[in-house]
């Protein structure tokens, strides 16, 4: 039975009428054409689908769209401020922290989620959190450096 | 003494690894051969008048001869370069752009590279076998150099000056004395001069020597990098067409199962669902993925199958050996072996692995009248087009494959099955259809890296040198099968078997398996000879490039001292090899974690050499990525199956490397600017597994001859 769900996505109020069981991932991609959030496993094991819900990173593939009702969602498309990239995006560019780039939006959102909770994570804290993300091209050393760089630039900005 | 192989056997061959294709034939009526009007339809940057005709003539020619078939100069100053290669993360887009920019004397960001749209680009073959660097980079450089020479011709003719007074820089031919200049746009606007672009590229065209490189040899970043970090890049999974539906295909419950009965009525009764059936092929299309999944579940409930027996992974190696084509060949040096001071014989086993690219197979298919366009992820765009033509009885002009930069391949996307399935669904639905395989489908229905049984037999003479060598790979292929060592009486070969799973290429092909067996066995021989593994190898290794990487790695790792330290929980090992014209050596340190009964790789020192380096940062990413990726099949990744079903069908049961697996890495790339560049995406993976196995032996005295390498149960 379709339900009408209203939520905020990238700063805009959006309303969809759909099956409430659908994963948030599908609604973002298929209904709102926000394809920056990726499907990797549908199982919460790769986190390519990471988005922020009320500032916390969640796997959109395991989040029924009904859970997003009245919540605030941020996807990779809403992260930059106009042409100005978010420091985590800048850091991923500066460290060339991708090869195919398919995991990148999930990793960036995951890193933003981490920095929202802990603006000065240690190397071990970064590794512990990022362990849930997969990069099959195995750009892990560069990704780690990018997250460290973003954390440092965040500290400088404070 | 006669030997079966020589140093020449180590030279890279053209790419010829077989891939098991799914040969669909949908038996549709043969389509009319309507010509597709002007293939220039998508190039909006004022195409050269002959571009379309040239493409028509040269479509299937691997080496387009005219400048215009490869490179287009716009009257607006735009520069468009065309290639049939794809980029799935290995940096092809950056390096091919650099190649054009270098020869044109322009900045990399002045060049737009169109990749892998079969209606626009020349057929550069499959993106595999590390061939983009040695094959396609030179072709692009030659075309760009020819365009640069045409610009000089144009300037010389305009100003009646000597050729050697013209300098090309920043996209302009400059006559410094008179302060005059002409640009590529000026050339394109001059009808007479632009005709030169239709000429064949001179066969003796000179490209820029390495010492003069300004763009090549630098760490140019990926041109579309900003789109990657903003989510704007459209991967094949992200393509949306007007009126598009989402598709699903009904998969058999086990390999080889035949559909004997199906009631499509319950699925057909579902709102907005289309059911497509074409003999054994059954699929659905619906406005959302969830609706398609629900319809598929309804179909699956009514489906009845006949399941043939299928071997299990528990009996895999016996099965492969039993089914060796023509029987297991015997050792031609059996007699030499009887005279050897010591004779060794061992069997090595390598499990099936899955590529598991993060983007599972995906395709969007759209029919307009009798013309089919498929956007998909394939390393073989023209091969995929040919598969579509065969499956739907289409002409070349009516079949277009577009490959956006996609989410990794690792040799696993050489085929076009997902595009064919999407096209069949779109045909049935009369709407564009997006088909994205699930992770489970990718783990089950994509082809696998072949499993192998490798049998090696060798003798040692009085001096402790190898006196004969017989190396036999059953099932996984020929790559890296030759030994690089200077051995008397050697024979190395591969033979086919009857593999239980669909198999095909994987990063570095069989050379990972062959290097695992050879470099492990070399260690066994060294131990039998009472020699140090490094000294034993060097004593029998002439190849200067391979010696260089091995000696450099050993030195950087401080092998000589570290190998003397004995500990039951810490070990060091090394391995080396060559494949596809590049050279690699790795030294590793492992820790034996008795509590968890596992091996932890703590330190990897790898030295790699692939001739002149085109892009140092990208090369480093390839080497690092290959090492870390290689840890998976070396330590954990193993496809298990039973009764025709894959048991390892998720990232829970099939565990690929993650952040915690990353060891301390010391990577060193030798830059041989005196040698032609070779590809680098594959060979760095081949040394890691044998080095780990050898390190385990160093620590524990336990020799594990199966990949993945696991500690025996405590």
Boltz contact constraints between the chains, C-beta under 6 A:
constraints:
  - contact:
      token1: [A, 19]
      token2: [B, 290]
      max_distance: 6.0
  - contact:
      token1: [A, 22]
      token2: [B, 290]
      max_distance: 6.0
  - contact:
      token1: [A, 26]
      token2: [B, 289]
      max_distance: 6.0
  - contact:
      token1: [A, 30]
      token2: [B, 288]
      max_distance: 6.0
  - contact:
      token1: [A, 35]
      token2: [B, 238]
      max_distance: 6.0
  - contact:
      token1: [A, 36]
      token2: [B, 231]
      max_distance: 6.0
  - contact:
      token1: [A, 40]
      token2: [B, 358]
      max_distance: 6.0
  - contact:
      token1: [A, 41]
      token2: [B, 439]
      max_distance: 6.0
  - contact:
      token1: [A, 41]
      token2: [B, 651]
      max_distance: 6.0
  - contact:
      token1: [A, 43]
      token2: [B, 650]
      max_distance: 6.0
  - contact:
      token1: [A, 45]
      token2: [B, 651]
      max_distance: 6.0
  - contact:
      token1: [A, 46]
      token2: [B, 651]
      max_distance: 6.0
  - contact:
      token1: [A, 48]
      token2: [B, 358]
      max_distance: 6.0
  - contact:
      token1: [A, 76]
      token2: [B, 231]
      max_distance: 6.0
  - contact:
      token1: [A, 77]
      token2: [B, 231]
      max_distance: 6.0
  - contact:
      token1: [A, 80]
      token2: [B, 230]
      max_distance: 6.0
  - contact:
      token1: [A, 89]
      token2: [B, 229]
      max_distance: 6.0
  - contact:
      token1: [A, 92]
      token2: [B, 229]
      max_distance: 6.0
  - contact:
      token1: [A, 93]
      token2: [B, 225]
      max_distance: 6.0
  - contact:
      token1: [A, 93]
      token2: [B, 229]
      max_distance: 6.0
  - contact:
      token1: [A, 96]
      token2: [B, 617]
      max_distance: 6.0
  - contact:
      token1: [A, 98]
      token2: [B, 228]
      max_distance: 6.0
  - contact:
      token1: [A, 99]
      token2: [B, 89]
      max_distance: 6.0
  - contact:
      token1: [A, 99]
      token2: [B, 621]
      max_distance: 6.0
  - contact:
      token1: [A, 100]
      token2: [B, 88]
      max_distance: 6.0
  - contact:
      token1: [A, 100]
      token2: [B, 89]
      max_distance: 6.0
  - contact:
      token1: [A, 100]
      token2: [B, 407]
      max_distance: 6.0
  - contact:
      token1: [A, 100]
      token2: [B, 408]
      max_distance: 6.0
  - contact:
      token1: [A, 101]
      token2: [B, 228]
      max_distance: 6.0
  - contact:
      token1: [A, 102]
      token2: [B, 358]
      max_distance: 6.0
  - contact:
      token1: [A, 102]
      token2: [B, 359]
      max_distance: 6.0
  - contact:
      token1: [A, 102]
      token2: [B, 407]
      max_distance: 6.0
  - contact:
      token1: [A, 103]
      token2: [B, 358]
      max_distance: 6.0
  - contact:
      token1: [A, 104]
      token2: [B, 228]
      max_distance: 6.0
  - contact:
      token1: [A, 105]
      token2: [B, 231]
      max_distance: 6.0
  - contact:
      token1: [A, 127]
      token2: [B, 659]
      max_distance: 6.0
  - contact:
      token1: [A, 130]
      token2: [B, 659]
      max_distance: 6.0
  - contact:
      token1: [A, 131]
      token2: [B, 658]
      max_distance: 6.0
  - contact:
      token1: [A, 131]
      token2: [B, 659]
      max_distance: 6.0
  - contact:
      token1: [A, 131]
      token2: [B, 660]
      max_distance: 6.0
  - contact:
      token1: [A, 136]
      token2: [B, 357]
      max_distance: 6.0
  - contact:
      token1: [A, 136]
      token2: [B, 358]
      max_distance: 6.0
  - contact:
      token1: [A, 136]
      token2: [B, 408]
      max_distance: 6.0
  - contact:
      token1: [A, 137]
      token2: [B, 89]
      max_distance: 6.0
  - contact:
      token1: [A, 137]
      token2: [B, 408]
      max_distance: 6.0
  - contact:
      token1: [A, 137]
      token2: [B, 625]
      max_distance: 6.0
  - contact:
      token1: [A, 138]
      token2: [B, 625]
      max_distance: 6.0
  - contact:
      token1: [A, 138]
      token2: [B, 628]
      max_distance: 6.0
  - contact:
      token1: [A, 138]
      token2: [B, 629]
      max_distance: 6.0
  - contact:
      token1: [A, 138]
      token2: [B, 657]
      max_distance: 6.0
  - contact:
      token1: [A, 140]
      token2: [B, 659]
      max_distance: 6.0
  - contact:
      token1: [A, 140]
      token2: [B, 662]
      max_distance: 6.0
  - contact:
      token1: [A, 141]
      token2: [B, 624]
      max_distance: 6.0
